[in-house]
């Protein structure tokens, strides 16, 4: 549940490491993005492609 004083009118960015947690970063992302969407939070996901890609 989103707190009432929390502004979610902007789009969020998520950096997803698809190999994190033995691949759970990728397999869990659909559930995570669904939960965010259900709360009205728009997210642009960016998936890392290689080691140090997000730095």
mmCIF file of the N, C-alpha and C atoms, coordinates in Angstrom:
data_MODEL
# 
_entry.id   MODEL 
# 
loop_
_atom_site.group_PDB 
_atom_site.id 
_atom_site.type_symbol 
_atom_site.label_atom_id 
_atom_site.label_alt_id 
_atom_site.label_comp_id 
_atom_site.label_asym_id 
_atom_site.label_entity_id 
_atom_site.label_seq_id 
_atom_site.pdbx_PDB_ins_code 
_atom_site.Cartn_x 
_atom_site.Cartn_y 
_atom_site.Cartn_z 
_atom_site.occupancy 
_atom_site.B_iso_or_equiv 
_atom_site.pdbx_formal_charge 
_atom_site.auth_seq_id 
_atom_site.auth_comp_id 
_atom_site.auth_asym_id 
_atom_site.auth_atom_id 
_atom_site.pdbx_PDB_model_num 
ATOM 1   N N  . UNK A 1 1  ? 0.826  -1.181  0.000   1.00 0.00 ? 1  UNK A N  1 
ATOM 2   C CA . UNK A 1 1  ? 0.000  0.000   0.000   1.00 0.00 ? 1  UNK A CA 1 
ATOM 3   C C  . UNK A 1 1  ? 0.872  1.246   0.000   1.00 0.00 ? 1  UNK A C  1 
ATOM 4   N N  . UNK A 1 2  ? 0.529  2.165   -0.864  1.00 0.00 ? 2  UNK A N  1 
ATOM 5   C CA . UNK A 1 2  ? 1.278  3.407   -0.979  1.00 0.00 ? 2  UNK A CA 1 
ATOM 6   C C  . UNK A 1 2  ? 0.805  4.407   0.071   1.00 0.00 ? 2  UNK A C  1 
ATOM 7   N N  . UNK A 1 3  ? 1.729  5.017   0.818   1.00 0.00 ? 3  UNK A N  1 
ATOM 8   C CA . UNK A 1 3  ? 1.320  6.032   1.796   1.00 0.00 ? 3  UNK A CA 1 
ATOM 9   C C  . UNK A 1 3  ? 0.581  7.183   1.122   1.00 0.00 ? 3  UNK A C  1 
ATOM 10  N N  . UNK A 1 4  ? -0.377 7.785   1.810   1.00 0.00 ? 4  UNK A N  1 
ATOM 11  C CA . UNK A 1 4  ? -1.204 8.837   1.220   1.00 0.00 ? 4  UNK A CA 1 
ATOM 12  C C  . UNK A 1 4  ? -0.418 10.081  0.829   1.00 0.00 ? 4  UNK A C  1 
ATOM 13  N N  . UNK A 1 5  ? 0.665  10.379  1.527   1.00 0.00 ? 5  UNK A N  1 
ATOM 14  C CA . UNK A 1 5  ? 1.432  11.579  1.221   1.00 0.00 ? 5  UNK A CA 1 
ATOM 15  C C  . UNK A 1 5  ? 2.586  11.307  0.266   1.00 0.00 ? 5  UNK A C  1 
ATOM 16  N N  . UNK A 1 6  ? 2.563  10.173  -0.393  1.00 0.00 ? 6  UNK A N  1 
ATOM 17  C CA . UNK A 1 6  ? 3.636  9.777   -1.288  1.00 0.00 ? 6  UNK A CA 1 
ATOM 18  C C  . UNK A 1 6  ? 3.259  10.116  -2.721  1.00 0.00 ? 6  UNK A C  1 
ATOM 19  N N  . UNK A 1 7  ? 4.056  10.952  -3.399  1.00 0.00 ? 7  UNK A N  1 
ATOM 20  C CA . UNK A 1 7  ? 3.748  11.392  -4.760  1.00 0.00 ? 7  UNK A CA 1 
ATOM 21  C C  . UNK A 1 7  ? 4.294  10.393  -5.771  1.00 0.00 ? 7  UNK A C  1 
ATOM 22  N N  . UNK A 1 8  ? 3.404  9.715   -6.474  1.00 0.00 ? 8  UNK A N  1 
ATOM 23  C CA . UNK A 1 8  ? 3.832  8.748   -7.482  1.00 0.00 ? 8  UNK A CA 1 
ATOM 24  C C  . UNK A 1 8  ? 3.456  9.212   -8.888  1.00 0.00 ? 8  UNK A C  1 
ATOM 25  N N  . UNK A 1 9  ? 3.284  10.522  -9.052  1.00 0.00 ? 9  UNK A N  1 
ATOM 26  C CA . UNK A 1 9  ? 2.846  11.035  -10.341 1.00 0.00 ? 9  UNK A CA 1 
ATOM 27  C C  . UNK A 1 9  ? 3.943  10.981  -11.403 1.00 0.00 ? 9  UNK A C  1 
ATOM 28  N N  . UNK A 1 10 ? 5.177  10.856  -10.987 1.00 0.00 ? 10 UNK A N  1 
ATOM 29  C CA . UNK A 1 10 ? 6.288  10.780  -11.937 1.00 0.00 ? 10 UNK A CA 1 
ATOM 30  C C  . UNK A 1 10 ? 6.584  9.317   -12.278 1.00 0.00 ? 10 UNK A C  1 
ATOM 31  N N  . UNK A 1 11 ? 7.235  9.120   -13.408 1.00 0.00 ? 11 UNK A N  1 
ATOM 32  C CA . UNK A 1 11 ? 7.685  7.771   -13.760 1.00 0.00 ? 11 UNK A CA 1 
ATOM 33  C C  . UNK A 1 11 ? 8.929  7.431   -12.950 1.00 0.00 ? 11 UNK A C  1 
ATOM 34  N N  . UNK A 1 12 ? 9.048  6.204   -12.555 1.00 0.00 ? 12 UNK A N  1 
ATOM 35  C CA . UNK A 1 12 ? 10.219 5.727   -11.842 1.00 0.00 ? 12 UNK A CA 1 
ATOM 36  C C  . UNK A 1 12 ? 11.131 4.994   -12.807 1.00 0.00 ? 12 UNK A C  1 
ATOM 37  N N  . UNK A 1 13 ? 12.395 4.898   -12.468 1.00 0.00 ? 13 UNK A N  1 
ATOM 38  C CA . UNK A 1 13 ? 13.361 4.108   -13.238 1.00 0.00 ? 13 UNK A CA 1 
ATOM 39  C C  . UNK A 1 13 ? 13.850 2.980   -12.353 1.00 0.00 ? 13 UNK A C  1 
ATOM 40  N N  . UNK A 1 14 ? 13.949 1.788   -12.926 1.00 0.00 ? 14 UNK A N  1 
ATOM 41  C CA . UNK A 1 14 ? 14.455 0.630   -12.188 1.00 0.00 ? 14 UNK A CA 1 
ATOM 42  C C  . UNK A 1 14 ? 15.596 0.027   -12.982 1.00 0.00 ? 14 UNK A C  1 
ATOM 43  N N  . UNK A 1 15 ? 16.712 -0.179  -12.322 1.00 0.00 ? 15 UNK A N  1 
ATOM 44  C CA . UNK A 1 15 ? 17.843 -0.876  -12.937 1.00 0.00 ? 15 UNK A CA 1 
ATOM 45  C C  . UNK A 1 15 ? 17.781 -2.309  -12.444 1.00 0.00 ? 15 UNK A C  1 
ATOM 46  N N  . UNK A 1 16 ? 17.613 -3.237  -13.371 1.00 0.00 ? 16 UNK A N  1 
ATOM 47  C CA . UNK A 1 16 ? 17.426 -4.641  -13.027 1.00 0.00 ? 16 UNK A CA 1 
ATOM 48  C C  . UNK A 1 16 ? 18.637 -5.433  -13.492 1.00 0.00 ? 16 UNK A C  1 
ATOM 49  N N  . UNK A 1 17 ? 19.251 -6.148  -12.561 1.00 0.00 ? 17 UNK A N  1 
ATOM 50  C CA . UNK A 1 17 ? 20.361 -7.031  -12.896 1.00 0.00 ? 17 UNK A CA 1 
ATOM 51  C C  . UNK A 1 17 ? 19.769 -8.423  -13.104 1.00 0.00 ? 17 UNK A C  1 
ATOM 52  N N  . UNK A 1 18 ? 19.713 -8.894  -14.350 1.00 0.00 ? 18 UNK A N  1 
ATOM 53  C CA . UNK A 1 18 ? 19.038 -10.161 -14.626 1.00 0.00 ? 18 UNK A CA 1 
ATOM 54  C C  . UNK A 1 18 ? 19.748 -11.387 -14.057 1.00 0.00 ? 18 UNK A C  1 
ATOM 55  N N  . UNK A 1 19 ? 20.997 -11.277 -13.671 1.00 0.00 ? 19 UNK A N  1 
ATOM 56  C CA . UNK A 1 19 ? 21.703 -12.431 -13.109 1.00 0.00 ? 19 UNK A CA 1 
ATOM 57  C C  . UNK A 1 19 ? 21.818 -12.362 -11.589 1.00 0.00 ? 19 UNK A C  1 
ATOM 58  N N  . UNK A 1 20 ? 21.324 -11.298 -10.980 1.00 0.00 ? 20 UNK A N  1 
ATOM 59  C CA . UNK A 1 20 ? 21.381 -11.171 -9.519  1.00 0.00 ? 20 UNK A CA 1 
ATOM 60  C C  . UNK A 1 20 ? 20.574 -12.284 -8.868  1.00 0.00 ? 20 UNK A C  1 
ATOM 61  N N  . UNK A 1 21 ? 21.065 -12.747 -7.731  1.00 0.00 ? 21 UNK A N  1 
ATOM 62  C CA . UNK A 1 21 ? 20.336 -13.788 -6.991  1.00 0.00 ? 21 UNK A CA 1 
ATOM 63  C C  . UNK A 1 21 ? 20.153 -15.053 -7.790  1.00 0.00 ? 21 UNK A C  1 
ATOM 64  N N  . UNK A 1 22 ? 21.188 -15.472 -8.495  1.00 0.00 ? 22 UNK A N  1 
ATOM 65  C CA . UNK A 1 22 ? 21.137 -16.694 -9.326  1.00 0.00 ? 22 UNK A CA 1 
ATOM 66  C C  . UNK A 1 22 ? 20.023 -16.624 -10.370 1.00 0.00 ? 22 UNK A C  1 
ATOM 67  N N  . UNK A 1 23 ? 19.824 -15.450 -10.938 1.00 0.00 ? 23 UNK A N  1 
ATOM 68  C CA . UNK A 1 23 ? 18.835 -15.266 -11.994 1.00 0.00 ? 23 UNK A CA 1 
ATOM 69  C C  . UNK A 1 23 ? 17.486 -14.762 -11.512 1.00 0.00 ? 23 UNK A C  1 
ATOM 70  N N  . UNK A 1 24 ? 17.338 -14.594 -10.203 1.00 0.00 ? 24 UNK A N  1 
ATOM 71  C CA . UNK A 1 24 ? 16.053 -14.136 -9.679  1.00 0.00 ? 24 UNK A CA 1 
ATOM 72  C C  . UNK A 1 24 ? 15.769 -12.691 -10.060 1.00 0.00 ? 24 UNK A C  1 
ATOM 73  N N  . UNK A 1 25 ? 16.810 -11.911 -10.369 1.00 0.00 ? 25 UNK A N  1 
ATOM 74  C CA . UNK A 1 25 ? 16.580 -10.543 -10.811 1.00 0.00 ? 25 UNK A CA 1 
ATOM 75  C C  . UNK A 1 25 ? 15.684 -10.501 -12.039 1.00 0.00 ? 25 UNK A C  1 
ATOM 76  N N  . UNK A 1 26 ? 15.868 -11.470 -12.907 1.00 0.00 ? 26 UNK A N  1 
ATOM 77  C CA . UNK A 1 26 ? 15.063 -11.542 -14.130 1.00 0.00 ? 26 UNK A CA 1 
ATOM 78  C C  . UNK A 1 26 ? 13.732 -12.241 -13.887 1.00 0.00 ? 26 UNK A C  1 
ATOM 79  N N  . UNK A 1 27 ? 13.764 -13.367 -13.180 1.00 0.00 ? 27 UNK A N  1 
ATOM 80  C CA . UNK A 1 27 ? 12.523 -14.120 -12.995 1.00 0.00 ? 27 UNK A CA 1 
ATOM 81  C C  . UNK A 1 27 ? 11.546 -13.422 -12.062 1.00 0.00 ? 27 UNK A C  1 
ATOM 82  N N  . UNK A 1 28 ? 12.040 -12.628 -11.115 1.00 0.00 ? 28 UNK A N  1 
ATOM 83  C CA . UNK A 1 28 ? 11.158 -11.929 -10.183 1.00 0.00 ? 28 UNK A CA 1 
ATOM 84  C C  . UNK A 1 28 ? 10.634 -10.603 -10.736 1.00 0.00 ? 28 UNK A C  1 
ATOM 85  N N  . UNK A 1 29 ? 11.262 -10.074 -11.775 1.00 0.00 ? 29 UNK A N  1 
ATOM 86  C CA . UNK A 1 29 ? 10.879 -8.753  -12.271 1.00 0.00 ? 29 UNK A CA 1 
ATOM 87  C C  . UNK A 1 29 ? 9.408  -8.649  -12.692 1.00 0.00 ? 29 UNK A C  1 
ATOM 88  N N  . UNK A 1 30 ? 8.834  -9.633  -13.375 1.00 0.00 ? 30 UNK A N  1 
ATOM 89  C CA . UNK A 1 30 ? 7.413  -9.497  -13.736 1.00 0.00 ? 30 UNK A CA 1 
ATOM 90  C C  . UNK A 1 30 ? 6.503  -9.312  -12.517 1.00 0.00 ? 30 UNK A C  1 
ATOM 91  N N  . UNK A 1 31 ? 6.761  -10.033 -11.438 1.00 0.00 ? 31 UNK A N  1 
ATOM 92  C CA . UNK A 1 31 ? 5.954  -9.883  -10.230 1.00 0.00 ? 31 UNK A CA 1 
ATOM 93  C C  . UNK A 1 31 ? 6.176  -8.509  -9.601  1.00 0.00 ? 31 UNK A C  1 
ATOM 94  N N  . UNK A 1 32 ? 7.427  -8.082  -9.535  1.00 0.00 ? 32 UNK A N  1 
ATOM 95  C CA . UNK A 1 32 ? 7.744  -6.777  -8.939  1.00 0.00 ? 32 UNK A CA 1 
ATOM 96  C C  . UNK A 1 32 ? 7.105  -5.652  -9.745  1.00 0.00 ? 32 UNK A C  1 
ATOM 97  N N  . UNK A 1 33 ? 7.256  -5.704  -11.065 1.00 0.00 ? 33 UNK A N  1 
ATOM 98  C CA . UNK A 1 33 ? 6.677  -4.640  -11.895 1.00 0.00 ? 33 UNK A CA 1 
ATOM 99  C C  . UNK A 1 33 ? 5.155  -4.653  -11.811 1.00 0.00 ? 33 UNK A C  1 
ATOM 100 N N  . UNK A 1 34 ? 4.560  -5.836  -11.676 1.00 0.00 ? 34 UNK A N  1 
ATOM 101 C CA . UNK A 1 34 ? 3.114  -5.926  -11.521 1.00 0.00 ? 34 UNK A CA 1 
ATOM 102 C C  . UNK A 1 34 ? 2.634  -5.290  -10.222 1.00 0.00 ? 34 UNK A C  1 
ATOM 103 N N  . UNK A 1 35 ? 3.369  -5.525  -9.146  1.00 0.00 ? 35 UNK A N  1 
ATOM 104 C CA . UNK A 1 35 ? 3.016  -4.919  -7.863  1.00 0.00 ? 35 UNK A CA 1 
ATOM 105 C C  . UNK A 1 35 ? 3.115  -3.399  -7.934  1.00 0.00 ? 35 UNK A C  1 
ATOM 106 N N  . UNK A 1 36 ? 4.164  -2.906  -8.583  1.00 0.00 ? 36 UNK A N  1 
ATOM 107 C CA . UNK A 1 36 ? 4.312  -1.458  -8.744  1.00 0.00 ? 36 UNK A CA 1 
ATOM 108 C C  . UNK A 1 36 ? 3.167  -0.891  -9.584  1.00 0.00 ? 36 UNK A C  1 
ATOM 109 N N  . UNK A 1 37 ? 2.853  -1.571  -10.680 1.00 0.00 ? 37 UNK A N  1 
ATOM 110 C CA . UNK A 1 37 ? 1.765  -1.126  -11.558 1.00 0.00 ? 37 UNK A CA 1 
ATOM 111 C C  . UNK A 1 37 ? 0.440  -1.104  -10.791 1.00 0.00 ? 37 UNK A C  1 
ATOM 112 N N  . UNK A 1 38 ? 0.191  -2.133  -9.972  1.00 0.00 ? 38 UNK A N  1 
ATOM 113 C CA . UNK A 1 38 ? -1.041 -2.196  -9.190  1.00 0.00 ? 38 UNK A CA 1 
ATOM 114 C C  . UNK A 1 38 ? -1.158 -1.022  -8.217  1.00 0.00 ? 38 UNK A C  1 
ATOM 115 N N  . UNK A 1 39 ? -0.036 -0.481  -7.798  1.00 0.00 ? 39 UNK A N  1 
ATOM 116 C CA . UNK A 1 39 ? -0.025 0.677   -6.896  1.00 0.00 ? 39 UNK A CA 1 
ATOM 117 C C  . UNK A 1 39 ? -0.041 2.002   -7.657  1.00 0.00 ? 39 UNK A C  1 
ATOM 118 N N  . UNK A 1 40 ? -0.120 1.924   -8.991  1.00 0.00 ? 40 UNK A N  1 
ATOM 119 C CA . UNK A 1 40 ? -0.173 3.129   -9.798  1.00 0.00 ? 40 UNK A CA 1 
ATOM 120 C C  . UNK A 1 40 ? 1.177  3.754   -10.064 1.00 0.00 ? 40 UNK A C  1 
ATOM 121 N N  . UNK A 1 41 ? 2.241  2.970   -9.910  1.00 0.00 ? 41 UNK A N  1 
ATOM 122 C CA . UNK A 1 41 ? 3.597  3.481   -10.114 1.00 0.00 ? 41 UNK A CA 1 
ATOM 123 C C  . UNK A 1 41 ? 4.081  3.050   -11.499 1.00 0.00 ? 41 UNK A C  1 
ATOM 124 N N  . UNK A 1 42 ? 4.310  4.029   -12.365 1.00 0.00 ? 42 UNK A N  1 
ATOM 125 C CA . UNK A 1 42 ? 4.810  3.760   -13.711 1.00 0.00 ? 42 UNK A CA 1 
ATOM 126 C C  . UNK A 1 42 ? 6.330  3.623   -13.647 1.00 0.00 ? 42 UNK A C  1 
ATOM 127 N N  . UNK A 1 43 ? 6.859  2.527   -14.209 1.00 0.00 ? 43 UNK A N  1 
ATOM 128 C CA . UNK A 1 43 ? 8.288  2.231   -14.114 1.00 0.00 ? 43 UNK A CA 1 
ATOM 129 C C  . UNK A 1 43 ? 8.870  1.965   -15.496 1.00 0.00 ? 43 UNK A C  1 
ATOM 130 N N  . UNK A 1 44 ? 10.025 2.575   -15.747 1.00 0.00 ? 44 UNK A N  1 
ATOM 131 C CA . UNK A 1 44 ? 10.824 2.251   -16.925 1.00 0.00 ? 44 UNK A CA 1 
ATOM 132 C C  . UNK A 1 44 ? 11.962 1.361   -16.451 1.00 0.00 ? 44 UNK A C  1 
ATOM 133 N N  . UNK A 1 45 ? 11.988 0.118   -16.908 1.00 0.00 ? 45 UNK A N  1 
ATOM 134 C CA . UNK A 1 45 ? 13.016 -0.831  -16.477 1.00 0.00 ? 45 UNK A CA 1 
ATOM 135 C C  . UNK A 1 45 ? 14.177 -0.830  -17.470 1.00 0.00 ? 45 UNK A C  1 
ATOM 136 N N  . UNK A 1 46 ? 15.363 -0.820  -16.917 1.00 0.00 ? 46 UNK A N  1 
ATOM 137 C CA . UNK A 1 46 ? 16.582 -0.940  -17.714 1.00 0.00 ? 46 UNK A CA 1 
ATOM 138 C C  . UNK A 1 46 ? 17.339 -2.153  -17.183 1.00 0.00 ? 46 UNK A C  1 
ATOM 139 N N  . UNK A 1 47 ? 17.657 -3.092  -18.050 1.00 0.00 ? 47 UNK A N  1 
ATOM 140 C CA . UNK A 1 47 ? 18.331 -4.317  -17.658 1.00 0.00 ? 47 UNK A CA 1 
ATOM 141 C C  . UNK A 1 47 ? 19.819 -4.201  -17.956 1.00 0.00 ? 47 UNK A C  1 
ATOM 142 N N  . UNK A 1 48 ? 20.627 -4.546  -16.965 1.00 0.00 ? 48 UNK A N  1 
ATOM 143 C CA . UNK A 1 48 ? 22.075 -4.507  -17.179 1.00 0.00 ? 48 UNK A CA 1 
ATOM 144 C C  . UNK A 1 48 ? 22.459 -5.620  -18.155 1.00 0.00 ? 48 UNK A C  1 
ATOM 145 N N  . UNK A 1 49 ? 23.517 -5.346  -18.924 1.00 0.00 ? 49 UNK A N  1 
ATOM 146 C CA . UNK A 1 49 ? 23.947 -6.281  -19.956 1.00 0.00 ? 49 UNK A CA 1 
ATOM 147 C C  . UNK A 1 49 ? 25.243 -7.004  -19.615 1.00 0.00 ? 49 UNK A C  1 
ATOM 148 N N  . UNK A 1 50 ? 26.026 -6.428  -18.705 1.00 0.00 ? 50 UNK A N  1 
ATOM 149 C CA . UNK A 1 50 ? 27.292 -7.040  -18.353 1.00 0.00 ? 50 UNK A CA 1 
ATOM 150 C C  . UNK A 1 50 ? 27.775 -6.475  -17.026 1.00 0.00 ? 50 UNK A C  1 
ATOM 151 N N  . UNK A 1 51 ? 28.800 -7.065  -16.475 1.00 0.00 ? 51 UNK A N  1 
ATOM 152 C CA . UNK A 1 51 ? 29.359 -6.635  -15.216 1.00 0.00 ? 51 UNK A CA 1 
ATOM 153 C C  . UNK A 1 51 ? 29.761 -5.160  -15.315 1.00 0.00 ? 51 UNK A C  1 
ATOM 154 N N  . UNK A 1 52 ? 29.471 -4.391  -14.292 1.00 0.00 ? 52 UNK A N  1 
ATOM 155 C CA . UNK A 1 52 ? 29.753 -2.949  -14.196 1.00 0.00 ? 52 UNK A CA 1 
ATOM 156 C C  . UNK A 1 52 ? 28.917 -2.093  -15.142 1.00 0.00 ? 52 UNK A C  1 
ATOM 157 N N  . UNK A 1 53 ? 27.925 -2.656  -15.793 1.00 0.00 ? 53 UNK A N  1 
ATOM 158 C CA . UNK A 1 53 ? 27.100 -1.899  -16.736 1.00 0.00 ? 53 UNK A CA 1 
ATOM 159 C C  . UNK A 1 53 ? 26.335 -0.775  -16.050 1.00 0.00 ? 53 UNK A C  1 
ATOM 160 N N  . UNK A 1 54 ? 25.941 -0.963  -14.784 1.00 0.00 ? 54 UNK A N  1 
ATOM 161 C CA . UNK A 1 54 ? 25.145 0.045   -14.095 1.00 0.00 ? 54 UNK A CA 1 
ATOM 162 C C  . UNK A 1 54 ? 25.981 1.078   -13.370 1.00 0.00 ? 54 UNK A C  1 
ATOM 163 N N  . UNK A 1 55 ? 27.290 1.014   -13.487 1.00 0.00 ? 55 UNK A N  1 
ATOM 164 C CA . UNK A 1 55 ? 28.133 1.987   -12.780 1.00 0.00 ? 55 UNK A CA 1 
ATOM 165 C C  . UNK A 1 55 ? 28.428 3.184   -13.649 1.00 0.00 ? 55 UNK A C  1 
# 
